Each structure stands twice: as structure tokens, then as C-alpha cells.
Amino acid sequence: MKKTLAAMLMAAGVLAGQPAARAAYPDQPIKIVIGYAAGGTTDILARALGEQLGKILNQSVIIENKPGAAGNIAATYVQQAAPDGYTLFMATVSSHGINPALYKDKLGYDPKGGFAPVGMVAAIPLVLIANPKLPARDVAELAALCKAKGGEMNYASSGNGSPVHLAGAMFAQAAHVNIVHVPYRGGALANTSVMTGETQFSFATLPAALPQVKAGTLRALAVTTKERSSQLPDVPTVAETPGFQGYEINTWNALLAPKGTPQPVVDRLNAALKQAMGSPELQKRFQGEGAMPRTSTPAELSAFIDGELKKWAGIVKSVNIKID
């Protein structure tokens, strides 16, 4: 009986104060938290990625939507989660670029110290869209129209402090015009307002606007990246217009874990992420949505986020946007 009891205790891993051995990671479902509602660009890409990661890691990958405050709520939630690799965050240019400059001490999370970088996921261009009836077919004509209307023109955004909001403010600054910002609760509503003529133009994420652009219900005037999009090769960049040469906005997604996540777990996730991003199926899905697949090491992502924080702090100060 004593030998049997000892064997049982050994099996349970409680002899000599030793914890029970854990199974290899992952041994339970993984959750990717995103800060936006279902159906948006980040949600679409996260679900496509989660499907591939699930196959590679042989575990279910669940997408959890926690919208609000431009991603701040979701980021705060993940930072406070157990650092075990089972709760991850789909970071964006808002959560780890723009928001720290806008909200500062009201942010609720530490964009650098609160997370362990895993790897890049995608780069997503913005596209300057207009109502097809608007008498402007390029950036120069839109700038001229805004100047002629003297403050009567308005543009839609996916919310205060969003990349779309910043894009419009940067356009107004470069064009030396006064335009009215109209925030909506999400990119889909903002794009619909342009289609109906409630607002005149917007800077939408390419994945969200591409179907309407192809259908002719929205007109694409320019993309905000340095290079033209392969999805819209005939649409110029904003920077190709005289007076807008320095104009550039890149939105992006990356995968982060809570600070303190064990390095072997981070390395396992990074390897799985790279394998998923190399999948022809996933690349086709991303490119079909207008997103460009990206990969990185955790160290490269950390350096990238450092650069984004510095860059957007300068831009927010330059365009003088404040969020109460």
C-alpha cells in the first residue's frame, strides 16, 4: 500500500515539492483578441490567420472581439491576461502607434513594457475614396474643391483618433484646407456614408473599400502608401501629387503576447506564425483582401513598434489632434 501511495504521489508530481509536469505548448485552445467589431479588416485577417495557426498548432484558435476606444480596451485586457501564450493580441497602428500619443496617461496599458512581441502579420494600405458623383477624380482636384468650398466639405472616419481621422488631418494640413471631420462607429459605417453622399470622402482601409471600389459605388482617388497597390495598380499614391510628396500612412497588424510569456512559447508562436504566413492559401486570402502579408522576428517587431511610437507622436503633435 505504501509503495502504491508513493507511486501515486510521484505520478501527481507532488513529492519533494515539485509541480506536476505540463504538456507541451499548446495543450488547450488559443485566443486572439482584437479591438474591433466583427467584419472589419482586423477581424477578417485575424480569422484567416487563426484558421491557419489552428492547423499548424493542432489546437482551436478562437477570435474574440472586444471593440472600443480604438483598441484600448482589448489591449488592456490582453496585457492583464496570464502570460502563458493562450491569450494573444492582434495589435494595430492604433494600439501601438497612434493611441499612446493621443491618450497618454489615460491609455490603460503599456504599449512597450506590457507585451512580448511575437511577429508581424500584415501591412494594410489606406485608400482615399470619394462619392462617385463628387467632381474630383484625383488628389489635386479634391484639394482644389475643398479650397473652393471653404470649409463645407466633410470626410468620414472610423472614429476619433483612428488612422482614418489622422489621414484626413494630414491631408488638410498638406492641402492647406479646412474640412470637417465626421466620426462614425467603424469603417463600414464611414464607407457607407460616402456611398450615400452623407459625407464626401474618406480614407478607408483597402480591404474594406475594395469591393465597393470594384463595383463602382466608391471612387478610389489614391492610396496612402509609398508604392501603388497591386490590387489597384492604376490608382496613384497620394505622394505622386505635387505638394503631397511626403504623405505616407501604413496601417498594419502584428501578434503580441502579454509580458512575461516564456521565451520558448514566444518562439513556438513565431515559428507557427511564419509558417502560416508562408501558406499560399493565406497569402492569397490576404492579398485578395488588399493586405500585404508580412513576417518578422520578435526583436524586429519590437524595433518596428519603437519606430511607430516615435513617428506617430510627431504626427499627432504636428496636426494638433487631441482626444478628451
Contacts in CASP RR format, 6 or more apart in sequence:
PFRMAT RR
TARGET T0000
AUTHOR 0000-0000-0000
METHOD contacts of the structure
MODEL  1
MKKTLAAMLMAAGVLAGQPAARAAYPDQPIKIVIGYAAGGTTDILARALG
EQLGKILNQSVIIENKPGAAGNIAATYVQQAAPDGYTLFMATVSSHGINP
ALYKDKLGYDPKGGFAPVGMVAAIPLVLIANPKLPARDVAELAALCKAKG
GEMNYASSGNGSPVHLAGAMFAQAAHVNIVHVPYRGGALANTSVMTGETQ
FSFATLPAALPQVKAGTLRALAVTTKERSSQLPDVPTVAETPGFQGYEIN
TWNALLAPKGTPQPVVDRLNAALKQAMGSPELQKRFQGEGAMPRTSTPAE
LSAFIDGELKKWAGIVKSVNIKID
6 15 0 8 1.000
9 15 0 8 1.000
12 20 0 8 1.000
13 19 0 8 1.000
13 20 0 8 1.000
13 21 0 8 1.000
14 20 0 8 1.000
25 85 0 8 1.000
25 264 0 8 1.000
25 265 0 8 1.000
25 268 0 8 1.000
26 57 0 8 1.000
26 59 0 8 1.000
26 85 0 8 1.000
26 86 0 8 1.000
26 268 0 8 1.000
27 59 0 8 1.000
28 59 0 8 1.000
28 86 0 8 1.000
29 59 0 8 1.000
29 60 0 8 1.000
29 61 0 8 1.000
29 62 0 8 1.000
29 86 0 8 1.000
30 53 0 8 1.000
30 54 0 8 1.000
30 57 0 8 1.000
30 59 0 8 1.000
30 60 0 8 1.000
30 61 0 8 1.000
30 62 0 8 1.000
30 85 0 8 1.000
30 86 0 8 1.000
30 87 0 8 1.000
30 88 0 8 1.000
31 61 0 8 1.000
31 62 0 8 1.000
31 63 0 8 1.000
31 64 0 8 1.000
31 86 0 8 1.000
31 87 0 8 1.000
31 88 0 8 1.000
32 46 0 8 1.000
32 49 0 8 1.000
32 50 0 8 1.000
32 61 0 8 1.000
32 62 0 8 1.000
32 63 0 8 1.000
32 64 0 8 1.000
32 88 0 8 1.000
32 89 0 8 1.000
32 90 0 8 1.000
32 255 0 8 1.000
33 64 0 8 1.000
33 65 0 8 1.000
33 66 0 8 1.000
33 74 0 8 1.000
33 77 0 8 1.000
33 78 0 8 1.000
33 87 0 8 1.000
33 88 0 8 1.000
33 89 0 8 1.000
33 90 0 8 1.000
34 42 0 8 1.000
34 43 0 8 1.000
34 46 0 8 1.000
34 63 0 8 1.000
34 64 0 8 1.000
34 65 0 8 1.000
34 66 0 8 1.000
34 74 0 8 1.000
34 89 0 8 1.000
34 90 0 8 1.000
35 42 0 8 1.000
35 65 0 8 1.000
35 66 0 8 1.000
35 67 0 8 1.000
35 68 0 8 1.000
35 71 0 8 1.000
35 73 0 8 1.000
35 74 0 8 1.000
35 75 0 8 1.000
35 90 0 8 1.000
35 92 0 8 1.000
35 95 0 8 1.000
36 42 0 8 1.000
36 43 0 8 1.000
36 65 0 8 1.000
36 67 0 8 1.000
36 68 0 8 1.000
36 71 0 8 1.000
36 186 0 8 1.000
37 43 0 8 1.000
37 65 0 8 1.000
37 67 0 8 1.000
37 186 0 8 1.000
38 65 0 8 1.000
39 188 0 8 1.000
40 186 0 8 1.000
40 187 0 8 1.000
40 188 0 8 1.000
40 205 0 8 1.000
40 207 0 8 1.000
40 208 0 8 1.000
41 124 0 8 1.000
41 205 0 8 1.000
41 207 0 8 1.000
41 208 0 8 1.000
41 289 0 8 1.000
41 291 0 8 1.000
42 90 0 8 1.000
42 92 0 8 1.000
42 253 0 8 1.000
43 63 0 8 1.000
43 65 0 8 1.000
44 207 0 8 1.000
44 289 0 8 1.000
45 90 0 8 1.000
45 121 0 8 1.000
45 122 0 8 1.000
45 124 0 8 1.000
45 207 0 8 1.000
45 253 0 8 1.000
45 286 0 8 1.000
45 289 0 8 1.000
45 291 0 8 1.000
46 63 0 8 1.000
46 90 0 8 1.000
46 253 0 8 1.000
47 63 0 8 1.000
48 282 0 8 1.000
48 285 0 8 1.000
48 286 0 8 1.000
48 289 0 8 1.000
49 121 0 8 1.000
49 255 0 8 1.000
49 273 0 8 1.000
49 276 0 8 1.000
49 282 0 8 1.000
50 61 0 8 1.000
50 63 0 8 1.000
50 276 0 8 1.000
51 61 0 8 1.000
52 276 0 8 1.000
52 279 0 8 1.000
52 281 0 8 1.000
52 282 0 8 1.000
53 61 0 8 1.000
53 272 0 8 1.000
53 273 0 8 1.000
53 276 0 8 1.000
54 60 0 8 1.000
54 61 0 8 1.000
56 272 0 8 1.000
56 275 0 8 1.000
56 276 0 8 1.000
57 272 0 8 1.000
66 73 0 8 1.000
66 74 0 8 1.000
66 77 0 8 1.000
67 73 0 8 1.000
67 74 0 8 1.000
68 74 0 8 1.000
69 103 0 8 1.000
70 94 0 8 1.000
70 95 0 8 1.000
70 98 0 8 1.000
70 99 0 8 1.000
70 159 0 8 1.000
70 160 0 8 1.000
70 161 0 8 1.000
70 162 0 8 1.000
71 92 0 8 1.000
71 94 0 8 1.000
71 95 0 8 1.000
71 99 0 8 1.000
72 95 0 8 1.000
72 99 0 8 1.000
72 103 0 8 1.000
72 107 0 8 1.000
72 108 0 8 1.000
72 109 0 8 1.000
74 89 0 8 1.000
74 95 0 8 1.000
75 89 0 8 1.000
75 91 0 8 1.000
75 95 0 8 1.000
75 96 0 8 1.000
75 99 0 8 1.000
75 108 0 8 1.000
75 109 0 8 1.000
75 111 0 8 1.000
76 108 0 8 1.000
76 109 0 8 1.000
78 87 0 8 1.000
78 88 0 8 1.000
78 89 0 8 1.000
78 115 0 8 1.000
78 256 0 8 1.000
78 257 0 8 1.000
78 258 0 8 1.000
79 89 0 8 1.000
79 109 0 8 1.000
79 110 0 8 1.000
79 114 0 8 1.000
79 115 0 8 1.000
79 258 0 8 1.000
79 259 0 8 1.000
80 258 0 8 1.000
81 87 0 8 1.000
81 258 0 8 1.000
82 258 0 8 1.000
83 116 0 8 1.000
83 257 0 8 1.000
83 258 0 8 1.000
83 259 0 8 1.000
83 260 0 8 1.000
83 261 0 8 1.000
83 262 0 8 1.000
84 261 0 8 1.000
84 262 0 8 1.000
84 265 0 8 1.000
85 257 0 8 1.000
85 258 0 8 1.000
85 261 0 8 1.000
85 265 0 8 1.000
85 269 0 8 1.000
87 257 0 8 1.000
87 258 0 8 1.000
88 118 0 8 1.000
88 255 0 8 1.000
88 256 0 8 1.000
88 257 0 8 1.000
88 269 0 8 1.000
89 95 0 8 1.000
89 115 0 8 1.000
89 255 0 8 1.000
89 256 0 8 1.000
89 257 0 8 1.000
90 121 0 8 1.000
90 253 0 8 1.000
90 254 0 8 1.000
90 255 0 8 1.000
91 115 0 8 1.000
91 253 0 8 1.000
91 254 0 8 1.000
91 255 0 8 1.000
91 256 0 8 1.000
91 305 0 8 1.000
92 251 0 8 1.000
92 252 0 8 1.000
92 253 0 8 1.000
93 163 0 8 1.000
93 250 0 8 1.000
93 251 0 8 1.000
93 252 0 8 1.000
93 308 0 8 1.000
93 312 0 8 1.000
94 161 0 8 1.000
94 162 0 8 1.000
94 163 0 8 1.000
95 111 0 8 1.000
96 111 0 8 1.000
96 254 0 8 1.000
96 256 0 8 1.000
96 305 0 8 1.000
96 308 0 8 1.000
96 309 0 8 1.000
97 111 0 8 1.000
97 305 0 8 1.000
97 308 0 8 1.000
97 309 0 8 1.000
97 311 0 8 1.000
97 312 0 8 1.000
98 161 0 8 1.000
98 162 0 8 1.000
98 163 0 8 1.000
98 166 0 8 1.000
98 312 0 8 1.000
98 316 0 8 1.000
99 107 0 8 1.000
99 111 0 8 1.000
99 161 0 8 1.000
100 107 0 8 1.000
100 111 0 8 1.000
100 309 0 8 1.000
100 312 0 8 1.000
100 313 0 8 1.000
101 309 0 8 1.000
101 312 0 8 1.000
101 313 0 8 1.000
101 314 0 8 1.000
101 315 0 8 1.000
101 316 0 8 1.000
101 317 0 8 1.000
102 161 0 8 1.000
102 316 0 8 1.000
102 321 0 8 1.000
102 322 0 8 1.000
102 323 0 8 1.000
103 323 0 8 1.000
110 259 0 8 1.000
111 305 0 8 1.000
111 309 0 8 1.000
112 302 0 8 1.000
112 305 0 8 1.000
112 306 0 8 1.000
112 309 0 8 1.000
113 259 0 8 1.000
114 258 0 8 1.000
114 259 0 8 1.000
115 256 0 8 1.000
115 257 0 8 1.000
115 258 0 8 1.000
115 259 0 8 1.000
116 256 0 8 1.000
116 257 0 8 1.000
116 258 0 8 1.000
116 259 0 8 1.000
116 260 0 8 1.000
116 261 0 8 1.000
116 266 0 8 1.000
116 298 0 8 1.000
117 254 0 8 1.000
117 256 0 8 1.000
117 266 0 8 1.000
117 298 0 8 1.000
117 299 0 8 1.000
117 301 0 8 1.000
117 302 0 8 1.000
117 305 0 8 1.000
118 254 0 8 1.000
118 255 0 8 1.000
118 256 0 8 1.000
118 257 0 8 1.000
118 266 0 8 1.000
118 269 0 8 1.000
118 270 0 8 1.000
118 273 0 8 1.000
118 298 0 8 1.000
118 301 0 8 1.000
119 254 0 8 1.000
119 255 0 8 1.000
119 270 0 8 1.000
119 273 0 8 1.000
119 295 0 8 1.000
119 296 0 8 1.000
119 297 0 8 1.000
119 298 0 8 1.000
119 300 0 8 1.000
119 301 0 8 1.000
120 252 0 8 1.000
120 253 0 8 1.000
120 254 0 8 1.000
120 255 0 8 1.000
120 294 0 8 1.000
120 295 0 8 1.000
120 296 0 8 1.000
120 300 0 8 1.000
120 301 0 8 1.000
120 304 0 8 1.000
121 252 0 8 1.000
121 253 0 8 1.000
121 254 0 8 1.000
121 255 0 8 1.000
121 273 0 8 1.000
121 277 0 8 1.000
121 293 0 8 1.000
121 294 0 8 1.000
122 252 0 8 1.000
122 253 0 8 1.000
122 286 0 8 1.000
122 291 0 8 1.000
122 292 0 8 1.000
122 293 0 8 1.000
122 294 0 8 1.000
123 225 0 8 1.000
123 250 0 8 1.000
123 251 0 8 1.000
123 252 0 8 1.000
123 291 0 8 1.000
123 292 0 8 1.000
123 294 0 8 1.000
124 205 0 8 1.000
124 206 0 8 1.000
124 207 0 8 1.000
124 250 0 8 1.000
124 251 0 8 1.000
124 252 0 8 1.000
124 253 0 8 1.000
124 290 0 8 1.000
124 291 0 8 1.000
124 292 0 8 1.000
125 205 0 8 1.000
125 206 0 8 1.000
125 223 0 8 1.000
125 224 0 8 1.000
125 225 0 8 1.000
125 229 0 8 1.000
125 250 0 8 1.000
125 251 0 8 1.000
125 290 0 8 1.000
125 292 0 8 1.000
126 163 0 8 1.000
126 164 0 8 1.000
126 167 0 8 1.000
126 203 0 8 1.000
126 204 0 8 1.000
126 205 0 8 1.000
126 206 0 8 1.000
126 223 0 8 1.000
126 224 0 8 1.000
126 225 0 8 1.000
126 249 0 8 1.000
126 251 0 8 1.000
127 203 0 8 1.000
127 204 0 8 1.000
127 205 0 8 1.000
127 206 0 8 1.000
127 209 0 8 1.000
127 210 0 8 1.000
127 213 0 8 1.000
127 220 0 8 1.000
127 222 0 8 1.000
127 223 0 8 1.000
127 224 0 8 1.000
127 229 0 8 1.000
127 232 0 8 1.000
127 235 0 8 1.000
128 139 0 8 1.000
128 142 0 8 1.000
128 167 0 8 1.000
128 171 0 8 1.000
128 201 0 8 1.000
128 202 0 8 1.000
128 203 0 8 1.000
128 220 0 8 1.000
128 221 0 8 1.000
128 222 0 8 1.000
128 223 0 8 1.000
128 224 0 8 1.000
128 238 0 8 1.000
129 191 0 8 1.000
129 194 0 8 1.000
129 201 0 8 1.000
129 202 0 8 1.000
129 203 0 8 1.000
129 204 0 8 1.000
129 209 0 8 1.000
129 212 0 8 1.000
129 213 0 8 1.000
129 218 0 8 1.000
129 219 0 8 1.000
129 220 0 8 1.000
129 221 0 8 1.000
130 136 0 8 1.000
130 142 0 8 1.000
130 194 0 8 1.000
130 200 0 8 1.000
130 201 0 8 1.000
130 218 0 8 1.000
130 219 0 8 1.000
130 221 0 8 1.000
131 194 0 8 1.000
131 195 0 8 1.000
131 197 0 8 1.000
131 199 0 8 1.000
131 200 0 8 1.000
131 201 0 8 1.000
131 218 0 8 1.000
131 219 0 8 1.000
132 216 0 8 1.000
132 217 0 8 1.000
132 218 0 8 1.000
132 219 0 8 1.000
133 197 0 8 1.000
134 142 0 8 1.000
134 145 0 8 1.000
134 200 0 8 1.000
134 201 0 8 1.000
134 219 0 8 1.000
135 141 0 8 1.000
135 145 0 8 1.000
136 142 0 8 1.000
136 144 0 8 1.000
136 145 0 8 1.000
136 201 0 8 1.000
136 221 0 8 1.000
137 219 0 8 1.000
137 221 0 8 1.000
138 221 0 8 1.000
138 222 0 8 1.000
138 236 0 8 1.000
138 241 0 8 1.000
139 221 0 8 1.000
139 222 0 8 1.000
139 236 0 8 1.000
139 238 0 8 1.000
139 241 0 8 1.000
139 244 0 8 1.000
140 241 0 8 1.000
140 242 0 8 1.000
142 201 0 8 1.000
142 221 0 8 1.000
143 171 0 8 1.000
143 175 0 8 1.000
143 177 0 8 1.000
143 241 0 8 1.000
145 153 0 8 1.000
146 153 0 8 1.000
146 172 0 8 1.000
146 175 0 8 1.000
146 177 0 8 1.000
146 178 0 8 1.000
146 179 0 8 1.000
147 175 0 8 1.000
147 176 0 8 1.000
147 177 0 8 1.000
150 177 0 8 1.000
150 178 0 8 1.000
151 177 0 8 1.000
151 178 0 8 1.000
151 179 0 8 1.000
151 180 0 8 1.000
152 180 0 8 1.000
153 177 0 8 1.000
153 179 0 8 1.000
153 180 0 8 1.000
153 200 0 8 1.000
153 201 0 8 1.000
154 179 0 8 1.000
154 180 0 8 1.000
154 181 0 8 1.000
154 182 0 8 1.000
154 199 0 8 1.000
154 200 0 8 1.000
155 168 0 8 1.000
155 171 0 8 1.000
155 179 0 8 1.000
155 180 0 8 1.000
155 181 0 8 1.000
155 182 0 8 1.000
155 199 0 8 1.000
155 200 0 8 1.000
155 201 0 8 1.000
155 202 0 8 1.000
155 203 0 8 1.000
156 164 0 8 1.000
156 182 0 8 1.000
156 183 0 8 1.000
156 184 0 8 1.000
156 189 0 8 1.000
156 190 0 8 1.000
156 191 0 8 1.000
156 193 0 8 1.000
156 194 0 8 1.000
156 198 0 8 1.000
156 199 0 8 1.000
156 201 0 8 1.000
156 202 0 8 1.000
157 164 0 8 1.000
157 165 0 8 1.000
157 168 0 8 1.000
157 181 0 8 1.000
157 182 0 8 1.000
157 183 0 8 1.000
157 184 0 8 1.000
157 187 0 8 1.000
157 190 0 8 1.000
157 202 0 8 1.000
157 203 0 8 1.000
158 164 0 8 1.000
158 165 0 8 1.000
158 183 0 8 1.000
158 184 0 8 1.000
158 185 0 8 1.000
158 186 0 8 1.000
158 187 0 8 1.000
158 189 0 8 1.000
158 190 0 8 1.000
159 165 0 8 1.000
159 183 0 8 1.000
159 184 0 8 1.000
159 185 0 8 1.000
159 186 0 8 1.000
159 190 0 8 1.000
160 183 0 8 1.000
160 323 0 8 1.000
161 321 0 8 1.000
161 323 0 8 1.000
162 183 0 8 1.000
163 203 0 8 1.000
163 249 0 8 1.000
163 251 0 8 1.000
164 187 0 8 1.000
164 190 0 8 1.000
164 202 0 8 1.000
164 203 0 8 1.000
164 204 0 8 1.000
165 181 0 8 1.000
165 183 0 8 1.000
165 321 0 8 1.000
166 249 0 8 1.000
166 312 0 8 1.000
166 315 0 8 1.000
166 316 0 8 1.000
166 319 0 8 1.000
166 321 0 8 1.000
167 203 0 8 1.000
167 224 0 8 1.000
167 249 0 8 1.000
168 179 0 8 1.000
168 181 0 8 1.000
168 203 0 8 1.000
169 181 0 8 1.000
169 319 0 8 1.000
169 321 0 8 1.000
170 247 0 8 1.000
170 249 0 8 1.000
170 315 0 8 1.000
170 319 0 8 1.000
171 179 0 8 1.000
171 203 0 8 1.000
171 238 0 8 1.000
171 247 0 8 1.000
172 178 0 8 1.000
172 179 0 8 1.000
173 318 0 8 1.000
173 319 0 8 1.000
174 243 0 8 1.000
174 244 0 8 1.000
174 246 0 8 1.000
174 247 0 8 1.000
175 244 0 8 1.000
182 193 0 8 1.000
182 198 0 8 1.000
182 199 0 8 1.000
184 190 0 8 1.000
184 193 0 8 1.000
187 204 0 8 1.000
187 205 0 8 1.000
187 208 0 8 1.000
188 208 0 8 1.000
190 199 0 8 1.000
190 202 0 8 1.000
190 204 0 8 1.000
191 202 0 8 1.000
191 204 0 8 1.000
191 208 0 8 1.000
191 209 0 8 1.000
191 212 0 8 1.000
191 218 0 8 1.000
193 199 0 8 1.000
193 202 0 8 1.000
194 200 0 8 1.000
194 201 0 8 1.000
194 202 0 8 1.000
194 204 0 8 1.000
194 218 0 8 1.000
195 212 0 8 1.000
195 217 0 8 1.000
195 218 0 8 1.000
201 221 0 8 1.000
203 224 0 8 1.000
203 249 0 8 1.000
204 218 0 8 1.000
205 251 0 8 1.000
206 223 0 8 1.000
206 229 0 8 1.000
206 231 0 8 1.000
206 232 0 8 1.000
206 289 0 8 1.000
206 290 0 8 1.000
206 291 0 8 1.000
207 288 0 8 1.000
207 289 0 8 1.000
207 290 0 8 1.000
207 291 0 8 1.000
209 218 0 8 1.000
209 220 0 8 1.000
210 231 0 8 1.000
210 232 0 8 1.000
210 288 0 8 1.000
210 289 0 8 1.000
210 290 0 8 1.000
212 218 0 8 1.000
213 219 0 8 1.000
213 220 0 8 1.000
213 232 0 8 1.000
220 232 0 8 1.000
220 235 0 8 1.000
221 235 0 8 1.000
222 235 0 8 1.000
222 236 0 8 1.000
222 237 0 8 1.000
222 238 0 8 1.000
222 240 0 8 1.000
222 241 0 8 1.000
223 229 0 8 1.000
223 232 0 8 1.000
223 235 0 8 1.000
223 236 0 8 1.000
223 237 0 8 1.000
223 238 0 8 1.000
224 237 0 8 1.000
224 238 0 8 1.000
224 247 0 8 1.000
224 248 0 8 1.000
224 249 0 8 1.000
224 250 0 8 1.000
225 237 0 8 1.000
225 248 0 8 1.000
225 249 0 8 1.000
225 250 0 8 1.000
226 237 0 8 1.000
226 239 0 8 1.000
226 248 0 8 1.000
227 237 0 8 1.000
228 235 0 8 1.000
228 236 0 8 1.000
228 237 0 8 1.000
229 235 0 8 1.000
229 290 0 8 1.000
230 287 0 8 1.000
231 287 0 8 1.000
231 288 0 8 1.000
231 290 0 8 1.000
238 244 0 8 1.000
238 247 0 8 1.000
238 248 0 8 1.000
239 245 0 8 1.000
239 246 0 8 1.000
239 247 0 8 1.000
239 248 0 8 1.000
252 294 0 8 1.000
253 291 0 8 1.000
254 296 0 8 1.000
254 301 0 8 1.000
254 304 0 8 1.000
254 305 0 8 1.000
255 269 0 8 1.000
255 273 0 8 1.000
257 265 0 8 1.000
257 266 0 8 1.000
257 269 0 8 1.000
266 298 0 8 1.000
270 297 0 8 1.000
270 298 0 8 1.000
273 295 0 8 1.000
274 295 0 8 1.000
276 282 0 8 1.000
277 283 0 8 1.000
277 293 0 8 1.000
277 294 0 8 1.000
277 295 0 8 1.000
278 293 0 8 1.000
278 295 0 8 1.000
282 293 0 8 1.000
283 293 0 8 1.000
286 292 0 8 1.000
286 293 0 8 1.000
287 293 0 8 1.000
296 304 0 8 1.000
END
